[in-house]
Amino acid sequence: MAKTKKSLTAILELKEVSKIYTLGEQQIPALNKLSLSICEGDFVVIMGASGSGKSTLLQVASMLSQATHGEIFLKGKNVTEYDEVDRAHLRNKEIGFIFQQFNLLAKTPALEQVELPLVYAKVSEEERKERATVMLKKLGLGNRLSNKPGELSGGQQQRVAIARALVNNPSIIFADEPTGNLDSKSGDEIKKILIQLNQEGKTIILVTHDQSVAKIASREIIIKDGQIVKDRRTDGKKCY
């Protein structure tokens, strides 16, 4: 399938963003006046050594954590000053999350796991089940709707997590080491899914230490000491 033509419009912007953690009397800077624009349709991989700030960048950019200083714009709206209720509503509407640990509920069937974002969005029960079923079938889990996490392989659990991330049709997918807990075969399957999603036009921002994952992205960002030290694109485009 040919790649969807990508817009050069910035869907996400960070301007002079800093994040400082306080431990007792000690202040630890995790991000240091970092600025970044992400294009709509980008597939961005963020890499860096442990403690470099890459996971903090993901948390701040996705509004799971609030910046200490600076501004964040999503689709041109300054979301920096949103209160937690508005941030939660915006996350549920615009952002999908994929985590290394899957973050599935141990005793909940796959179908209900995927329905959860729709419950928070107050979608009717009938529509929830329909949309969750369609998404699980799309990811090859149509025969696993009633299975709980313990009855699924690691790769299948991650596909349930991806279905949950996609069911609200988010603008951006944030992924934190999505292949980190998987064997090589399952990891390759997840990479193929991410490539397909990007080809369908999804914006993906992914933190990883896996060089093979970096190779499938259109843009590689390397973080050191809370700052961007490398920003390389493979598609020759720029984000405005």
Secondary structure as GFF3:
##gff-version 3
##sequence-region A 1 240
A	DSSP	beta_strand	10	23	.	.	.	ID=ss1
A	DSSP	beta_strand	26	39	.	.	.	ID=ss2
A	DSSP	beta_strand	43	47	.	.	.	ID=ss3
A	DSSP	alpha_helix	54	61	.	.	.	ID=ss4
A	DSSP	beta_strand	69	74	.	.	.	ID=ss5
A	DSSP	beta_strand	77	78	.	.	.	ID=ss6
A	DSSP	alpha_helix	84	94	.	.	.	ID=ss7
A	DSSP	beta_strand	95	99	.	.	.	ID=ss8
A	DSSP	alpha_helix	110	120	.	.	.	ID=ss9
A	DSSP	alpha_helix	125	138	.	.	.	ID=ss10
A	DSSP	three_ten_helix	149	151	.	.	.	ID=ss11
A	DSSP	alpha_helix	154	166	.	.	.	ID=ss12
A	DSSP	beta_strand	172	176	.	.	.	ID=ss13
A	DSSP	alpha_helix	184	199	.	.	.	ID=ss14
A	DSSP	beta_strand	203	207	.	.	.	ID=ss15
A	DSSP	alpha_helix	211	214	.	.	.	ID=ss16
A	DSSP	beta_strand	219	224	.	.	.	ID=ss17
A	DSSP	beta_strand	227	233	.	.	.	ID=ss18
###
